[in-house]
């Protein structure tokens, strides 16, 4: 048997529930984090479901209807903060995850070379504790509307218990 070395868990600017109980325990035990969903299924990069491709019915509630309208306001705030730093919103969102701990490795789901290049640009950003606090205050996770997954799947996520 080998001790647990890493936990793969969803973590992003708008999905911060692991911070309360999971991350402190992982730090105490010296366990790393592989963070997925750092762009919240495209929400933080401004991606929209493609109705023509049949994506809309499968899109999470956070990306549809009134929820999307509310969340678009948060994304606009992220866009403004990114523009102030001369970067893309996705880069700022990834850099935020990177800056949250040396034991956290973000997974990015780039589908194109351009997306990969954009995501890698986050490595050039250095965020101070004051930067992190300002970003978190401007994008409170409590303001996110709608679930990230269907209700049944949300119930089985360990990070949501």
N, C-alpha and C positions, 0 to 999 in steps of 0.2 A: 504494500500500500504506500501511496505517496501523499504527502499533505497537499491540501488545496493551495494552488499557487495563484489562481486568477478566477475572478467572477465576471461573466459576461452579463451585463445588465443595461437596460435602457437608461440613458442619462442625457439631458440636454437643458438648455436654458428654460424650457417650459415643462420639463419633466424632471423635477429635482427631488422627488420623494426619497431616493436612496441616501440623501445627505443626512437625514434625521437619525436613523439607526443603523443602516447597513454600512455606510462608509466609515463611521467611527470604529466599528468592529473590524472591518477589513484592515484599517490602518493599524489597529492594535495587534492583529494577527500577522501583519506583514503580507497581506494578500493583495495582489494587483487587481485592476479593473480594466476590462475591455468594454468600452462604452459604445453601444449601438444606438441608432436613432438620434444622433447628434444634430441632425437637421430636421427632426420631427416629421419624417416621411415627406419632406419637401416643404413643409410649412415655413420654416425659417429661411429657406432660399427663395421663397415666393413662387414655388411650383404650384400649378393648378392641375386638378384632375382633367384628363382629356375625355370629354363626353363622346367624341367620335370613336375613340379607341375602346370605349366601354369601361373606362376607369371610374367614372363618377359614382355608379352604384356601389363600387367596392371601396371608395374613399372613406376614411374614417370621419366620424361626425364632426371633428374639429376642422375639417376641410370643406364642410358643406353649409349652405344656407346662412342663417343668422350667426351661427358659430363662426363661419368663415369671415363674415363681416367684422365681428369682434376681434378675431385673431389677426385679420389684416391690419387693424390699428396697431397691434403689438409689433407686427412685422414692419410696419412703417416706422415705428420707433427704432427698431433694430437697424433698418436701412439708414435712418438719419445718423445714428451713432457710428455706423460703419463709414458713411460718407465723411464724417468729421475726421476719421482716421485715414481716409483715402483707400479704403478696402471694400470688398463686397460683403453683404450681410452674412453669407455662408462662411466666409473666412473669419469674421468676428465670432460667429457662433461656435465654430470649431476651435478657435483660439481660446475662447472662454472655457470650453471643456478641458483643453490642454493645461490651462493655467490653474485649474481646480485641484491639481495634485500631480506629483511626479509619478505616482503609481497608476495614473489613468491614461489609457491609450484609446483614442477615439477611432471608431471604424467609420469610414465614409463609403457610401454606396455610389461612387462615380460610375456612370454608364458610358461616358464619353471622355476622350482625352482632354477636352476643354474643361469638363467638370473636375477631372483629376487635377489638372494644372491649377484651377481655381482653389480647390480644397488644399492643395499643397502650399498655396500662398499663406495659409494660416500659420505655417511654421515660422514665417518672418515677423509675426506679431508678438510683442511682449506686453502682457497686461499686468499692471501693478495691482496690489490689493485694493487701492482706491478705484482703479478702473473697474475691477470686478464688482465692487460694491455699487458703483454708479450704474453699471449695466443691469445688475440684478434689481436695483430699485426702479429702473426705467421699464423693466420687463418682468413684473411680478408673476410668478408661476400661478398664483391664485386668480389671475385675470384671464387665464386661458379658458376658452369656451369649448365644450364638447369633448368627448372621449377620443383617445388616440386609437382605440381598437373597438370592435363590437363588444357589447356588454358582457357576453359570456367569456370572452378572452380577457377582459379587464379583471374579472373576478378571480382568474387563476394566476395573474401576475404576482409573483412574490413581493415585488417592490411596492405593491399597492396595498398590502395587508398591514 
